[in-house]
């Protein structure tokens, strides 16, 4: 099986922005919210294919871009708790030898914008695997699937924003 061609570029920024073309408008919107919350510029393009292939390719490409930044000396860990209307989500992540997504969210029977919301879990899982992140996502409160997904992606974005910032320079005070 060949991998769907994909490319991602990201860089920290004062104001987050995203140019996302996955072929899944709902995912494009959620990834744009993630980039805004994380305060980084993101460009993510996936060649046309089945929605499942595009989803996996987008997550993998984004994960590889995150891994490259982490390898370049970024902090490597972060956490955030973020609201979206009545929903509240928590995300915590750190660099790990083996990537994984651990979550208490199950929306396998829900749909947002005509797309099954489990696409969000699959995207985040591919991101965690591609970046070698131990990614924990918890829904604290929320019932509207659209608001829940927004809170989750914003929380993951804010946590990634912390993880992607460089370590502050060492300064030793003379005593």
C-alpha positions as CSV (number, residue, x, y, z in Angstrom):
1,X,0.0,0.0,0.0
2,X,1.4,3.4,-1.0
3,X,1.2,6.4,1.3
4,X,-0.9,9.4,0.2
5,X,1.5,12.2,-0.6
6,X,1.4,14.9,2.0
7,X,3.5,17.8,3.3
8,X,3.5,19.9,6.4
9,X,5.5,22.9,7.5
10,X,5.2,24.6,10.8
11,X,6.9,27.4,12.7
12,X,6.2,29.3,16.0
13,X,4.5,32.6,15.5
14,X,3.1,35.5,17.5
15,X,-0.3,34.7,16.0
16,X,-1.2,31.2,14.8
17,X,-2.5,30.6,11.3
18,X,-3.0,27.7,9.1
19,X,-3.3,26.9,5.4
20,X,-4.8,23.4,5.5
21,X,-6.0,21.3,2.5
22,X,-6.9,17.8,3.6
23,X,-10.0,17.3,1.5
24,X,-12.1,17.2,4.7
25,X,-13.4,20.7,5.5
26,X,-14.3,19.9,9.1
27,X,-10.8,18.6,9.7
28,X,-9.3,21.6,8.0
29,X,-11.3,23.9,10.3
30,X,-10.3,22.0,13.4
31,X,-6.6,22.0,12.5
32,X,-6.8,25.7,11.8
33,X,-8.2,26.1,15.4
34,X,-5.4,24.0,16.7
35,X,-2.7,26.2,15.0
36,X,-4.4,29.4,16.3
37,X,-4.4,28.1,19.8
38,X,-0.8,26.9,19.6
39,X,0.4,30.2,18.1
40,X,2.2,28.6,15.2
41,X,2.0,28.9,11.4
42,X,1.0,25.7,9.7
43,X,0.9,24.6,6.1
44,X,-0.6,21.2,5.6
45,X,-1.5,19.7,2.2
46,X,-2.6,16.2,1.3
47,X,-3.0,14.8,-2.2
48,X,-6.5,13.8,-3.1
49,X,-7.5,10.3,-2.1
50,X,-10.0,8.5,0.1
51,X,-11.0,10.5,3.2
52,X,-9.5,7.8,5.4
53,X,-6.2,8.0,3.5
54,X,-6.2,11.8,3.6
55,X,-6.9,11.8,7.3
56,X,-4.0,9.4,8.1
57,X,-1.6,11.2,5.7
58,X,-2.5,14.6,7.2
59,X,-1.9,13.3,10.8
60,X,1.4,11.7,9.8
61,X,2.7,14.7,8.0
62,X,1.8,17.0,10.8
63,X,3.4,14.6,13.3
64,X,6.6,14.6,11.3
65,X,6.7,18.4,11.2
66,X,6.2,18.4,15.0
67,X,8.9,15.8,15.5
68,X,11.4,17.9,13.4
69,X,10.7,21.0,15.6
70,X,11.1,18.9,18.8
71,X,14.3,17.4,17.5
72,X,15.6,21.0,17.0
73,X,15.6,21.7,20.7
74,X,12.1,22.6,21.6
75,X,10.7,22.1,25.2
76,X,9.1,18.8,24.3
77,X,6.1,18.9,26.7
78,X,3.0,21.0,27.3
79,X,-0.5,21.0,28.7
80,X,-3.6,23.1,28.5
81,X,-7.2,23.2,29.5
82,X,-9.4,25.1,27.0
83,X,-13.1,25.9,26.6
84,X,-15.3,26.1,23.6
85,X,-18.7,27.3,24.5
86,X,-20.1,24.7,27.0
87,X,-17.3,22.2,26.4
88,X,-14.0,22.0,28.3
89,X,-11.1,19.9,27.3
90,X,-7.7,19.1,28.7
91,X,-4.6,18.0,26.7
92,X,-1.2,17.1,28.1
93,X,1.7,15.8,26.0
94,X,5.4,14.9,26.2
95,X,8.0,13.5,23.8
96,X,8.1,9.7,24.2
97,X,10.0,6.7,22.8
98,X,6.6,5.4,21.4
99,X,3.8,7.7,20.4
100,X,0.3,7.1,21.7
101,X,-3.1,8.8,22.1
102,X,-4.9,8.2,25.4
103,X,-8.4,9.7,25.7
104,X,-11.8,9.4,27.4
105,X,-13.6,10.7,24.3
106,X,-15.7,8.3,22.2
107,X,-17.8,9.9,19.4
108,X,-17.8,6.9,17.1
109,X,-21.6,7.3,16.5
110,X,-21.6,11.1,16.2
111,X,-21.3,13.2,13.0
112,X,-20.2,16.9,12.6
113,X,-20.5,18.6,9.2
114,X,-21.4,15.2,7.6
115,X,-18.2,13.6,8.8
116,X,-17.9,11.0,11.5
117,X,-16.2,12.6,14.5
118,X,-13.9,9.6,15.0
119,X,-11.9,11.2,12.3
120,X,-10.6,13.6,15.0
121,X,-9.4,10.7,17.1
122,X,-7.7,9.0,14.1
123,X,-6.0,12.3,13.1
124,X,-4.8,12.9,16.7
125,X,-3.6,9.3,16.9
126,X,-1.6,9.7,13.7
127,X,-0.2,13.0,15.0
128,X,0.9,11.3,18.2
129,X,2.5,8.4,16.4
130,X,4.2,10.6,13.8
131,X,5.7,13.0,16.4
132,X,6.4,10.3,19.0
133,X,4.2,12.0,21.6
134,X,2.5,10.6,24.6
135,X,-0.7,12.6,24.1
136,X,-3.5,12.5,26.7
137,X,-6.8,14.2,25.9
138,X,-9.6,14.5,28.4
139,X,-13.1,15.9,28.0
140,X,-13.9,17.6,31.2
141,X,-17.4,18.9,30.2
142,X,-19.5,19.2,27.1
143,X,-22.3,17.6,25.1
144,X,-22.4,19.3,21.7
145,X,-20.0,17.4,19.4
146,X,-18.9,20.4,17.5
147,X,-18.0,22.3,20.6
148,X,-16.3,19.3,22.1
149,X,-14.1,18.8,19.0
150,X,-13.3,22.5,19.0
151,X,-12.2,22.4,22.7
152,X,-10.2,19.3,22.1
153,X,-8.3,20.6,19.1
154,X,-7.7,24.0,20.8
155,X,-6.4,22.2,23.9
156,X,-4.0,20.0,21.8
157,X,-2.9,23.1,19.9
158,X,-2.2,25.1,23.1
159,X,-0.2,22.1,24.6
160,X,1.7,21.8,21.3
161,X,2.5,25.5,21.3
162,X,4.2,25.0,24.7
163,X,6.0,21.9,23.6
164,X,7.3,23.6,20.4
165,X,8.7,26.7,22.0
166,X,12.5,26.6,22.5
167,X,14.0,26.1,25.9
168,X,15.0,29.4,27.4
169,X,18.7,30.1,27.3
170,X,20.7,29.0,30.3
171,X,21.7,32.0,32.4
172,X,23.9,31.6,35.4
173,X,23.9,34.4,37.8
174,X,27.3,35.3,39.3
175,X,27.4,34.9,43.0
